[in-house]
Amino acid sequence: MENTKEELKVEKRTLEQLLKDLREEKNWTYIHVVEELQELGVTVDEKKVKKWELGLEYPEIEQIYKLSELYFIPSDNFVMSKTNSYQEGLASVHATLIKWVCYFTGISLKIGYIGFYVIIAIAMIGALSFFIGNMNRVLELGKDRI
């Protein structure tokens, strides 16, 4: 019965969250994951593992089978988690842009999301002030025509 609870928990996570959680549960670094995968015959580098955890790229099906061997969980859980990632990605298109910016700048995702919403708020305030400032001109032009 306990296996069923763990499988349900895994199936609800996205692939990037699943991979990060599994790596952190073992207290492994990205380099350690790369070394373990190399022992299983999978050649990847540290950047590739980071991209998987950020959801910027997804492992190929052969790599999923090896990840399943590495972490001792059924490959179905990885496939279901990958499906969850796609569904979440469709619901949040801007998340991919934020992830790429965070990856290249080295900032955390939390800071990336906060920064994104701050930029949106500033842009909205700027657009509003632009329209209000130009509204006076439009009203004055309208008075001249009357």
C-alpha positions as CSV (number, residue, x, y, z in Angstrom):
1,M,0.0,0.0,0.0
2,E,2.9,2.4,0.7
3,N,4.2,2.0,-2.8
4,T,0.9,3.2,-4.2
5,K,1.1,6.4,-2.1
6,E,4.7,7.1,-3.4
7,E,3.7,6.4,-7.0
8,L,0.8,8.8,-6.7
9,K,3.1,11.5,-5.3
10,V,5.5,11.1,-8.1
11,E,2.9,11.1,-10.8
12,K,1.6,14.5,-9.7
13,R,5.1,16.2,-10.0
14,T,6.5,17.6,-13.2
15,L,9.6,15.9,-14.6
16,E,11.9,18.8,-13.6
17,Q,10.6,18.6,-10.0
18,L,10.8,14.9,-9.9
19,L,14.5,14.9,-11.1
20,K,15.4,17.6,-8.7
21,D,13.7,15.9,-5.8
22,L,15.3,12.6,-6.5
23,R,18.8,14.1,-6.8
24,E,18.4,16.1,-3.6
25,E,17.0,13.1,-1.7
26,K,20.3,11.3,-2.4
27,N,22.3,14.5,-1.7
28,W,23.9,14.3,-5.1
29,T,25.4,17.1,-7.1
30,Y,24.9,17.5,-10.8
31,I,28.3,16.1,-11.4
32,H,27.5,13.0,-9.3
33,V,24.4,12.4,-11.4
34,V,26.5,12.7,-14.6
35,E,29.0,10.2,-13.2
36,E,26.2,7.7,-12.2
37,L,24.6,8.0,-15.6
38,Q,27.9,7.4,-17.3
39,E,28.3,4.2,-15.4
40,L,24.9,3.1,-16.9
41,G,26.1,4.0,-20.4
42,V,24.5,7.4,-20.7
43,T,26.7,10.3,-21.8
44,V,25.5,13.7,-20.6
45,D,27.1,16.7,-19.1
46,E,26.3,18.8,-16.1
47,K,24.6,21.5,-18.2
48,K,22.2,18.8,-19.6
49,V,21.2,17.6,-16.2
50,K,20.6,21.3,-15.1
51,K,18.5,21.9,-18.2
52,W,16.4,18.8,-17.3
53,E,15.8,20.1,-13.8
54,L,14.8,23.5,-15.1
55,G,12.5,22.1,-17.7
56,L,14.5,23.6,-20.6
57,E,15.1,20.2,-22.2
58,Y,13.7,16.8,-21.5
59,P,15.6,13.4,-21.4
60,E,15.2,11.1,-24.4
61,I,13.3,7.8,-23.8
62,E,16.5,5.8,-23.5
63,Q,17.8,8.3,-20.9
64,I,14.5,8.0,-19.0
65,Y,15.0,4.2,-18.8
66,K,18.5,4.8,-17.3
67,L,17.2,7.4,-14.9
68,S,14.7,4.8,-13.8
69,E,17.5,2.4,-13.1
70,L,19.5,5.0,-11.3
71,Y,16.8,6.1,-8.9
72,F,15.0,2.7,-8.6
73,I,11.6,3.9,-9.6
74,P,9.4,2.8,-12.5
75,S,10.0,4.5,-15.8
76,D,6.2,5.1,-16.1
77,N,6.6,7.7,-13.3
78,F,9.1,9.6,-15.4
79,V,6.8,9.4,-18.5
80,M,3.8,10.6,-16.4
81,S,5.9,13.4,-14.9
82,K,7.0,14.4,-18.4
83,T,3.4,14.6,-19.5
84,N,2.7,16.8,-16.4
85,S,5.5,19.1,-17.5
86,Y,4.0,19.5,-20.9
87,Q,0.6,20.2,-19.5
88,E,2.0,22.8,-17.1
89,G,4.1,24.3,-19.8
90,L,1.0,24.8,-22.0
91,A,-0.7,26.6,-19.1
92,S,2.2,28.9,-18.5
93,V,4.1,29.9,-21.7
94,H,6.0,32.7,-20.0
95,A,7.6,30.2,-17.6
96,T,10.0,28.9,-20.3
97,L,11.3,32.4,-21.0
98,I,11.9,33.0,-17.2
99,K,13.6,29.6,-16.9
100,W,16.0,30.4,-19.8
101,V,16.8,33.8,-18.4
102,C,17.5,32.3,-15.0
103,Y,19.6,29.6,-16.5
104,F,21.8,32.1,-18.4
105,T,22.0,34.7,-15.6
106,G,22.5,32.2,-12.8
107,I,19.6,33.6,-10.7
108,S,17.1,31.5,-8.9
109,L,13.7,30.8,-10.4
110,K,12.0,32.6,-7.5
111,I,14.0,35.8,-8.2
112,G,13.2,35.3,-11.9
113,Y,9.5,35.1,-11.4
114,I,9.5,38.1,-9.0
115,G,11.6,40.1,-11.5
116,F,9.2,39.1,-14.3
117,Y,6.2,40.4,-12.5
118,V,8.0,43.6,-11.4
119,I,8.9,44.3,-15.0
120,I,5.3,43.7,-16.1
121,A,4.0,46.1,-13.4
122,I,6.5,48.8,-14.4
123,A,5.5,48.3,-18.1
124,M,1.8,48.6,-17.2
125,I,2.4,51.8,-15.2
126,G,4.5,53.2,-18.1
127,A,1.8,52.4,-20.6
128,L,-0.9,53.9,-18.4
129,S,1.1,57.1,-17.9
130,F,1.8,57.3,-21.6
131,F,-1.9,57.0,-22.5
132,I,-2.9,59.5,-19.8
133,G,-0.2,62.0,-21.0
134,N,-1.4,61.6,-24.6
135,M,-5.1,61.8,-23.7
136,N,-4.7,65.5,-22.9
137,R,-3.3,66.1,-26.4
138,V,-6.1,64.2,-27.9
139,L,-8.7,66.1,-25.9
140,E,-7.1,69.4,-26.9
141,L,-7.1,68.4,-30.6
142,G,-10.8,67.5,-30.2
143,K,-11.6,70.9,-28.7
144,D,-9.9,72.6,-31.7
145,R,-12.1,70.8,-34.1
146,I,-15.3,71.7,-32.4
